[in-house]
């Protein structure tokens, strides 16, 4: 498995986790829990952006991994 393939898998996993946090946030009435889930979702969304930037860098450096 190439680094690019592993990175694509990691991005999908983090996106899934972010979606779960957003869903949990919508489904709870507890304000503190809602804030926690929203904060986690934001953190995970930022992680996805960082991973996607890294993926783009790898693809630019090593076009065969696209």
C-alpha atoms as one frame of an Amber mdcrd trajectory, in Angstrom:
protein
   0.000   0.000   0.000   1.460   3.353  -1.015   1.660   6.404   1.203  -0.899
   8.127  -1.034  -3.329   5.241  -0.596  -2.842   5.255   3.160  -3.368   9.005
   3.238  -6.596   8.711   1.247  -7.826   6.112   3.723  -6.857   8.296   6.681
  -8.697  11.282   5.191 -11.849   9.205   4.753 -11.622   7.964   8.338 -11.184
  11.448   9.775 -14.049  12.775   7.633 -16.237   9.986   8.984 -15.302  10.836
  12.560 -16.074  14.529  11.935 -19.478  13.594  10.529 -20.200  11.483  13.583
 -19.335  14.386  15.896 -21.655  16.685  13.927 -24.444  14.130  14.180 -23.906
  13.698  17.914 -24.004  17.468  18.310 -27.352  17.677  16.554 -28.836  14.796
  18.514 -28.012  15.945  22.044 -29.842  18.452  24.212 -26.942  18.760  26.645
 -25.293  22.126  25.944 -21.869  21.101  27.217 -21.905  17.895  25.174 -23.069
  19.847  22.109 -20.161  22.280  22.491 -17.725  19.420  22.938 -18.962  17.610
  19.825 -18.868  20.830  17.788 -15.324  21.561  18.938 -14.220  18.040  18.075
 -15.882  18.305  14.648 -14.020  21.551  13.970 -10.730  20.021  15.060 -11.308
  17.015  12.802 -12.302  19.247   9.861  -9.020  21.113  10.320  -7.169  17.801
  10.374  -8.844  16.818   7.087  -7.689  20.073   5.503  -4.137  19.476   6.692
  -4.152  15.902   5.399  -5.569  17.012   2.048  -2.808  19.614   1.720  -0.259
  16.915   2.436  -1.903  14.619  -0.098  -1.724  17.373  -2.727   1.953  17.916
  -1.935   2.709  14.217  -2.321   0.833  14.056  -5.626   2.753  17.074  -6.918
   6.082  15.574  -5.866   5.288  12.042  -7.025   2.682  12.176  -9.848   2.697
   8.378 -10.165   0.834   8.190  -6.833  -2.256  10.004  -8.120
